[in-house]
Amino acid sequence: MNKRHPSRIVFSIGGIFAAFVLLVIAFVISSLFVLNVSGNAANDLKLAAEKRAALNMIESEISDVAQRQSEVSWWDTTIVALSEGFDRVFFADAMLGWFPIEYGIDRSMLVSPDSKMLLHAKGELFTMRGEGEAFFAQVQDLVTHAQDKYMERRIEEAGAYRIEGDPVRDDPVLYAHDIRKIDGEIGIVIAQAIIPDGVMVLLDETPHVLVTFRPFTAQRIAEYGREIELKEFRVSLQPPASEMHLVTINSGYANKNVFISWNSVPPSNGIWARSLPALGAMLFVITLVMLGVTIAYARQVYRTRKAEARNRYLAEHDGLTQLPNRNRFDKALQTKIGEDHLGTCAVLCIDLDRFKPVNDTYGHHAGDEVLRTVARRIEEVIGDRGIVARLGGDEFIALLDDAADKDGIMMLCDSVIERISDKICFEDLELYVGASVGVAWWPDDAQTADMVIRSADQALYRAKELGRGRSMRADLMNKDAADDLVKIS
């Protein structure tokens, strides 16, 4: 009988042990490699999603300021106010009322065709000429650029001039914009020529220009960060000194860099924190190690995907009320018009009355509760007849299907106003707001999605002019406007 050589036994045991050690080392190295790759991938995915959210937020803000301004600068009524001896009361309503109170536009300026300042508003007051001229000096290049844009885009018809299409949404846009520092505050500046939106036309001359400035206040920046779930969200003309996530965008006309920065916890931290303890135990049980790594990786990927889904949801929904936002509403309206060539739909523009006093008196928590309650009540009244969206601030919009019964739609509008006007309980308070509604029908009042929204919006402002707390049909408003034009002529 042959005996096993002791050295061979030791060598075999050592070989098996070495193989086991090598296997464990290989497993540990491969596990660490997988963790590192997965952590970096998760970090990259989250950072890319955060960059998209930050860029979308700023682009949305620029578009929003331009859209708000165009409600005055793209309006026949404004042309009439300029042509009839400069109606100061009209511009006081717009520049001291709508802009600062409803749209958060802190400063605005009316500029004459010869580039002279006519009015300068800061907050809810017109300022002295010296302060207005200081503001004008900081935006004069945008005024000139806006006038040039108008002259390039205008169309002549029988010796008069007009602008075809939407000055805000059509490419190229009519307005000039920039992100710049005005008197120490960074914000969005919009300058646009004042043009008619209907039957009015302009003469062969340089147009008046309306300039608006909405600053990135600390409150507004904090709201941005909350909406897209980013900590320490900042907008600056200088790169941040600390180590922060950063994306650089072009300011606009001045072609300068604007730095958007924020802080966030990288997903890889969670991966390492959860996986390393498990990895120590997995040195003894390789199967459990692999299972743990797989679970940790799957969980992190799930969280990353969930964060992306959340960002996609936020891109089409309002974070406060959970209603669809303007983007989602525009898509629904375009789809409705594209699919239903034979049907009729109605657009309801809804604006709250007396919301700002509630918000200022009882605070933003009370204001937020009012907005959530109003959103829920509008949805309850509309039901399955259409969709309701929040445009921002205290503005809502609804799209109704099968809207041929106009009297029925107006009764529904009255129900919306009545339901909104019911008391709202917040803590130990009873809060009250009202509402005004403007209604336009497609295709009766407009042929395109943008124009039917604008018709409804104009009807809304007409309802407010008549005393608020009421609804107004676009077709009746247009008839009144036509009668007024006949009287003028």
C-alpha positions in Angstrom: 0.0 0.0 0.0 1.5 3.4 -1.0 1.6 6.1 1.6 0.6 9.7 0.7 3.7 12.0 0.8 3.3 14.5 3.6 4.6 17.4 1.5 2.1 16.6 -1.2 -0.7 16.6 1.4 0.4 19.9 2.8 0.7 21.2 -0.8 -2.8 20.0 -1.6 -4.2 21.5 1.5 -2.3 24.7 0.9 -3.4 24.7 -2.7 -7.0 24.3 -1.8 -6.7 27.0 0.9 -4.8 29.2 -1.6 -7.5 28.5 -4.2 -10.2 29.4 -1.6 -8.4 32.5 -0.6 -7.9 33.5 -4.2 -11.5 32.8 -4.9 -12.5 34.9 -1.9 -10.1 37.7 -3.0 -11.4 37.5 -6.5 -15.0 37.6 -5.2 -14.2 40.6 -3.0 -12.5 42.4 -5.9 -15.2 41.7 -8.3 -17.9 42.7 -5.7 -16.1 46.0 -5.0 -15.8 46.6 -8.8 -19.5 45.9 -9.3 -20.3 48.3 -6.4 -18.1 51.0 -7.8 -19.5 50.7 -11.3 -23.1 50.5 -10.1 -22.5 53.5 -7.7 -21.0 55.6 -10.5 -23.8 54.6 -12.9 -26.4 55.5 -10.3 -24.6 58.8 -9.6 -24.5 59.6 -13.3 -28.2 58.8 -13.8 -29.2 60.9 -10.9 -26.9 63.8 -11.9 -28.2 63.7 -15.5 -31.8 63.8 -14.2 -31.0 66.7 -11.9 -29.4 68.7 -14.7 -32.4 68.1 -16.9 -34.7 69.2 -14.1 -32.7 72.4 -13.4 -32.5 73.4 -17.1 -36.2 72.7 -17.6 -37.0 74.9 -14.6 -35.0 77.9 -15.8 -36.3 77.6 -19.4 -39.9 77.3 -18.0 -39.4 80.5 -16.0 -38.1 82.5 -19.0 -41.1 81.3 -21.0 -43.5 82.1 -18.2 -42.3 85.7 -17.8 -42.5 86.2 -21.5 -46.0 84.7 -21.6 -47.2 86.9 -18.7 -45.8 90.0 -20.3 -47.3 89.2 -23.6 -50.7 89.4 -22.0 -50.2 93.2 -22.0 -47.7 93.7 -24.8 -49.6 91.6 -27.3 -53.1 93.1 -27.0 -55.3 95.5 -29.0 -56.4 97.2 -25.8 -52.8 98.2 -25.1 -52.5 99.7 -28.6 -55.7 101.7 -27.9 -54.3 102.9 -24.5 -51.2 104.2 -26.3 -53.0 105.8 -29.2 -55.6 107.7 -27.2 -53.3 110.1 -25.4 -51.4 107.6 -23.2 -54.0 106.0 -20.8 -52.1 106.1 -17.5 -54.9 104.4 -15.6 -54.7 101.3 -17.9 -50.9 101.0 -17.5 -51.2 101.5 -13.7 -53.6 98.5 -13.6 -51.1 96.4 -15.6 -47.8 97.5 -14.2 -48.8 98.1 -10.6 -51.5 95.4 -10.4 -51.3 92.4 -12.6 -47.5 92.3 -12.9 -46.4 92.5 -9.2 -49.4 91.1 -7.5 -50.4 88.2 -9.8 -47.2 87.4 -11.8 -44.4 88.2 -9.3 -42.9 90.7 -11.8 -41.1 93.1 -9.6 -40.2 95.8 -12.1 -41.6 97.0 -15.4 -41.0 99.9 -17.8 -42.8 101.4 -20.8 -40.4 102.8 -23.4 -41.4 105.2 -26.2 -40.5 104.7 -29.9 -37.6 107.1 -29.5 -36.2 105.1 -26.6 -37.4 107.4 -23.9 -38.7 106.1 -20.6 -42.4 106.8 -20.1 -43.2 104.9 -17.0 -41.2 102.8 -14.5 -42.8 100.7 -11.9 -41.2 99.0 -8.9 -43.4 96.8 -6.9 -46.8 98.5 -6.7 -45.6 102.1 -7.2 -44.3 104.2 -10.0 -40.9 105.5 -9.3 -39.1 108.8 -9.7 -37.5 109.5 -13.1 -33.9 109.1 -11.7 -34.5 105.5 -10.5 -36.3 104.7 -13.8 -33.5 106.0 -15.9 -31.0 103.9 -13.9 -33.1 100.8 -14.7 -33.4 101.8 -18.3 -29.6 102.1 -18.6 -29.2 98.5 -17.6 -31.7 97.2 -20.1 -31.4 99.6 -23.0 -29.6 97.0 -25.2 -32.5 94.7 -24.8 -35.0 97.5 -25.8 -33.0 98.1 -29.0 -32.8 94.4 -29.7 -36.6 94.0 -29.2 -37.3 96.9 -31.6 -35.0 95.4 -34.2 -36.8 92.0 -33.9 -40.1 93.8 -34.5 -38.8 95.6 -37.6 -37.4 92.3 -39.0 -40.6 90.3 -38.5 -43.3 92.9 -39.2 -45.5 92.4 -42.3 -46.9 95.3 -44.4 -50.5 95.3 -45.6 -51.9 98.4 -47.3 -49.4 100.8 -45.6 -50.0 99.3 -42.1 -48.0 96.8 -40.2 -48.7 93.7 -38.1 -47.0 90.6 -36.7 -48.1 87.2 -37.8 -48.3 84.3 -35.4 -47.6 84.1 -31.6 -44.8 86.4 -30.5 -43.9 84.1 -27.6 -44.3 80.5 -28.9 -43.5 80.9 -32.6 -39.9 80.7 -33.7 -38.2 83.1 -33.8 -39.7 84.7 -30.7 -40.4 88.4 -30.8 -39.1 89.2 -27.4 -35.5 89.8 -26.3 -34.5 88.2 -23.0 -31.5 87.9 -20.7 -30.6 86.7 -17.3 -28.7 89.6 -15.6 -28.1 91.4 -12.4 -30.3 94.5 -12.0 -29.5 96.7 -9.0 -27.9 93.8 -7.2 -30.6 91.2 -8.0 -30.3 88.4 -10.5 -33.4 87.8 -12.6 -35.0 87.4 -15.9 -35.4 90.5 -18.2 -37.9 90.4 -21.0 -38.3 93.2 -23.6 -41.0 93.0 -26.3 -42.5 95.4 -28.8 -46.1 96.3 -28.0 -48.2 94.9 -30.9 -51.9 94.2 -31.6 -53.4 90.8 -31.3 -56.5 91.3 -33.4 -57.9 93.9 -35.7 -55.6 96.8 -34.8 -52.5 97.6 -36.9 -49.3 99.7 -36.5 -48.0 102.6 -38.6 -44.5 102.6 -40.2 -42.6 103.6 -37.1 -40.5 102.2 -34.3 -42.8 100.5 -31.7 -43.3 101.1 -28.0 -41.5 98.5 -25.9 -42.6 96.9 -22.6 -39.8 95.7 -20.3 -40.3 93.4 -17.3 -37.9 92.0 -14.7 -38.7 89.1 -12.4 -35.8 88.5 -9.9 -34.7 85.2 -8.6 -35.7 86.0 -5.0 -34.7 83.7 -2.1 -38.3 82.6 -1.8 -38.6 81.8 -5.5 -35.2 80.0 -5.6 -36.3 77.9 -2.5 -39.6 77.0 -4.3 -37.6 75.9 -7.4 -35.5 73.6 -5.2 -38.5 72.1 -3.5 -40.3 71.5 -6.8 -37.4 69.6 -8.3 -36.1 68.2 -5.0 -32.7 69.7 -5.0 -30.9 71.1 -1.9 -29.2 74.5 -1.8 -30.4 75.4 -5.3 -28.7 78.5 -6.6 -28.6 80.7 -9.7 -25.6 83.0 -10.1 -23.4 84.8 -12.6 -20.3 83.5 -10.8 -19.3 79.8 -10.4 -19.9 78.5 -6.8 -16.8 78.5 -4.6 -17.8 75.2 -2.9 -18.0 71.7 -4.4 -21.5 71.6 -5.8 -23.2 70.0 -8.7 -23.2 72.6 -11.5 -24.7 73.2 -14.9 -23.9 76.2 -17.1 -26.5 77.9 -19.4 -26.3 80.9 -21.7 -27.9 84.0 -20.2 -29.6 85.0 -23.4 -28.9 88.2 -25.4 -25.7 89.2 -23.5 -24.3 85.7 -24.1 -22.9 85.3 -20.6 -22.6 82.2 -18.5 -25.2 81.6 -15.9 -24.3 79.0 -13.2 -27.0 76.8 -11.7 -25.7 74.9 -8.7 -27.1 72.5 -6.1 -26.2 69.9 -3.6 -27.5 66.3 -3.4 -26.5 63.0 -1.7 -25.0 60.7 -4.3 -26.7 57.3 -4.6 -23.4 55.6 -4.3 -23.2 56.5 -0.6 -26.2 54.4 0.0 -24.9 51.6 -2.0 -21.6 51.4 -0.1 -23.3 51.9 3.3 -25.7 49.1 2.7 -23.3 46.7 0.9 -20.0 46.8 2.9 -21.4 45.2 6.1 -23.1 42.5 4.0 -19.8 42.0 2.1 -18.0 41.2 5.3 -20.4 38.4 6.1 -20.4 37.2 2.5 -16.7 36.4 2.9 -18.0 33.3 4.7 -21.0 32.6 2.6 -20.3 33.4 -1.1 -23.9 32.7 -2.2 -25.2 35.2 0.3 -22.6 37.7 -0.8 -23.8 37.6 -4.4 -27.4 37.7 -3.4 -26.8 40.7 -1.1 -24.9 42.6 -3.9 -27.6 41.8 -6.3 -30.3 43.0 -3.9 -28.3 46.2 -3.1 -27.8 47.0 -6.7 -31.4 46.2 -7.7 -32.7 48.5 -4.8 -30.5 51.4 -5.9 -31.5 51.0 -9.5 -35.1 50.9 -8.4 -34.6 54.1 -6.4 -32.9 55.8 -9.3 -35.6 54.8 -11.7 -38.2 55.9 -9.2 -36.4 59.3 -8.9 -36.5 59.6 -12.7 -40.2 58.7 -12.8 -40.8 61.3 -10.1 -39.0 63.9 -12.3 -41.0 62.9 -15.3 -44.1 63.2 -13.2 -43.1 66.7 -12.0 -42.4 67.8 -15.5 -46.1 67.4 -16.3 -47.7 68.0 -12.9 -48.0 70.8 -10.4 -46.1 69.9 -7.2 -48.5 71.6 -4.8 -51.9 70.5 -6.1 -50.8 67.4 -8.1 -52.9 68.7 -11.0 -51.5 68.5 -14.5 -49.4 71.6 -15.4 -49.4 73.8 -18.6 -47.3 71.4 -20.6 -49.6 68.4 -19.9 -52.7 70.6 -20.6 -51.2 71.8 -23.9 -50.6 68.2 -25.0 -54.1 67.2 -24.1 -55.7 70.1 -26.0 -53.5 69.5 -29.1 -54.5 65.8 -29.0 -58.2 66.7 -28.5 -58.2 69.1 -31.5 -56.2 66.7 -33.6 -58.5 63.7 -33.0 -61.9 65.3 -32.8 -62.4 67.4 -36.0 -66.2 67.2 -35.8 -66.7 67.7 -32.1 -66.6 70.8 -29.9 -64.5 71.4 -26.8 -64.4 74.3 -24.3 -61.4 75.8 -22.5 -62.1 77.5 -19.1 -59.5 79.9 -17.7 -60.1 80.2 -13.9 -58.5 82.9 -11.8 -59.0 83.2 -8.0 -60.2 86.5 -6.5 -59.0 87.7 -3.1 -56.3 85.1 -2.9 -53.4 87.4 -2.4 -54.9 89.0 0.8 -55.4 85.5 2.2 -51.8 84.6 1.3 -50.4 87.8 2.8 -52.5 87.8 5.9 -52.3 84.2 7.0 -49.1 83.0 5.3 -48.0 80.7 2.6 -49.2 77.6 4.5 -52.8 78.9 4.4 -52.4 80.0 0.8 -51.1 76.5 -0.1 -54.1 74.9 1.6 -56.5 77.2 -0.3 -54.9 76.2 -3.6 -55.1 72.5 -2.8 -58.7 72.8 -1.7 -59.7 74.9 -4.8 -58.0 72.4 -7.1 -59.9 69.5 -5.5 -63.2 71.4 -5.7 -62.7 72.3 -9.4 -61.9 68.6 -10.1 -65.1 67.6 -8.3 -67.2 69.9 -10.3 -65.6 69.1 -13.7 -65.6 65.3 -12.9 -65.0 63.1 -15.9 -66.1 65.7 -18.4 -62.5 66.9 -18.9 -59.2 67.7 -17.2 -58.2 70.5 -14.9 -54.6 71.9 -14.7 -52.8 74.6 -12.7 -50.9 77.2 -14.7 -49.2 78.7 -11.7 -50.0 81.1 -8.9 -53.8 81.2 -8.5 -54.6 80.4 -12.1 -56.2 77.2 -13.3 -57.4 76.0 -16.7 -59.9 73.3 -17.7 -60.6 71.4 -20.9 -64.2 70.1 -21.4 -65.2 67.5 -23.9 -68.6 67.4 -25.7 -69.1 71.1 -25.0 -71.7 71.9 -27.7 -74.3 72.9 -25.0 -72.9 76.4 -24.3 -75.6 77.3 -21.8 -74.8 74.1 -19.9 -71.2 75.0 -19.9 -71.9 78.4 -18.5 -74.0 76.8 -15.7 -71.0 74.5 -15.0 -68.8 77.7 -14.7 -71.3 79.1 -12.2 -71.0 75.9 -10.2 -67.3 76.2 -10.3 -67.4 79.8 -9.0 -70.0 78.8 -6.3 -68.0 75.8 -5.1 -64.7 77.8 -5.0 -66.5 80.5 -3.0 -67.5 78.1 -0.2 -65.5 78.6 3.1 -62.2 76.9 3.5 -61.3 75.7 6.9 -57.6 75.9 7.8 -56.6 75.2 11.4 -59.1 77.4 13.4 -59.6 79.8 10.5 -62.4 80.2 8.0 -61.0 81.5 4.7 -62.9 82.8 1.7 -61.8 83.4 -1.9 -63.7 83.9 -5.1 -63.1 83.2 -8.8 -63.7 84.5 -12.2 -64.0 82.3 -15.3 -63.4 83.0 -19.0 -64.7 80.4 -21.6 -63.8 79.9 -25.2 -65.0 77.2 -27.6 -63.0 75.3 -30.3 -63.6 75.7 -33.2 -66.2 78.4 -32.7 -63.9 81.1 -31.1 -60.5 80.0 -32.4 -59.0 77.6 -34.9 -55.8 76.7 -33.0 -55.0 75.5 -29.5 -53.0 78.7 -28.6 -55.7 81.0 -29.8 -58.6 79.2 -28.0 -56.6 79.5 -24.8 -55.9 83.2 -25.4 -59.6 83.8 -26.2 -60.6 82.2 -22.9 -57.9 84.2 -21.1 -59.2 87.5 -22.6 -62.7 86.5 -21.6 -61.4 85.9 -18.1 -59.9 89.4 -17.9 -63.2 90.8 -19.2 -65.0 89.0 -16.4 -62.6 90.6 -13.9 -63.1 94.1 -15.4 -66.9 93.6 -15.0 -66.5 93.0 -11.3 -65.0 89.6 -10.7 -66.9 86.6 -9.3 -68.5 85.9 -12.7 -68.0 84.0 -15.9 -67.7 85.4 -19.4 -68.0 83.8 -22.9 -65.4 84.7 -25.4 -68.0 85.0 -28.2 -70.0 87.5 -26.3 -66.9 89.4 -25.3 -65.8 89.6 -28.9 -69.2 90.9 -29.9 -68.9 93.6 -27.2 -65.4 94.5 -28.5 -66.7 94.7 -32.1 -69.5 97.0 -31.0 -67.0 99.2 -29.2 -64.8 99.4 -32.4 -67.9 100.4 -34.4 -68.7 103.2 -31.9 -65.1 104.5 -32.0 -65.0 104.5 -35.8 
